[in-house]
Amino acid sequence: MVRYLTTGPRGPVLIAVASALIVGAAIASQVWGGLSPCRLCLYQRVPYAFTILAGGAAAAAAQRQPRSAAPLAFLCMVAFLAGAGIAAFHVGVEQGWWEGSTACTGVPAGAAATPDELRRLLETAPVVRCNEVQWSLLGISMAGYNVLVSLGLAAFAGLTARTLAR
């Protein structure tokens, strides 16, 4: 079954479609679910945007010559691993294992000299904190689920690259 899914353009198409669905779900949770993304949440979308494009290009290449699509599938694997790293860092910030940047966890020191300046800053540019979990299921945050999904997609992209290279 795995070999069937990773042969020819099917694997790259699945990579692109899965990435698009994940970004779409993130945007839907923002627009209709009322969950505002923090800076790390936005960073986690970048690897998916890359894999949508690279997966589409790999699918087109695989139709002509499957071997030529293998490097693109490999790059998708690397992008998913990078995304898993960003998401794991986000989980660590949420759990208090380490600190995020000041742009992500609050107002930077020295940004406002007076209470009035601080109030104006907070009214005009509210900070969505990376260290506060906005949504979780079974005790796992969206960032935690993103770690798991990114690792699964990295494994699939790696298998796809290996199959296409043969």
Buried (B, 14 or more C-beta within 10 A) or exposed (E): EEEEBBBBBBBBBBBBBBBBEBBEEBEEBBEEEEBEBBBBBEBBBBBBEBBBBBBBBBBBBBEEEBEBBBBBBBBBBBBBBBBBBBBBBBBBBBEEEEEBEEEBBBBEEEEBEEEEEEEEBEEEEEBBBBBEBBEEEEEBBBBBBBBEBBBEBBBBBBBBBBBBBE
